[in-house]
């Protein structure tokens, strides 16, 4: 068995609210993160669009939020409240037992820079596939195909772990074994089911 992990929601407690709660009151923050710098906008950077291009497209639409839009990626690291220790512990245990462990994550190439150095547990993985670097994104089938090829994965012998249901469903269509990780505290119990 091999293991293919997402990062956000599995290892990293990343959420723009962690940063913007100190910038806006609750109501305006909700508006800003659903209507201005929303998931769909961020998703395009995860798919490979540059931050400069993203900002230059959005600022003319919301000129009164120019400063706050520019804050988004400048403060990307401050949106990481912490890391989920249970997941790191599971990763260490899998590596101690010589299981191959890989990453398949939607993450902007620019904001991912330095992450593997600043978070030493990242060195434990046998390979990383970061969406922004390859300009492919989950749940598109192409990124799973690339992971299969790059890491020599047999989906029926690979467990894919992700917090987003749409990504899990896409993996299931390709016959990956899956864990829809709603709560990182449950990761040990969930992974145990796949260990012989």
Secondary structure, DSSP 8 states (H G I E B T S, - for coil): -EEEE-SBTTTEEE-HHHHHTTTS-HHHHHHIIIIIS-HHHHHHHHTT--HHHHHHHHHTTSGGGHHHHHHHHHTGGGGEEEE-HHHHHHHHHHHHTT--EEEEE---HHHHTTHHHHSGGGGGSSEEEEHHHHT--TTSHHHHHHHHHHHT--GGGEEEEES-HHHHHHHHHTT-EEEE-S-GGGHHHHHHTT--
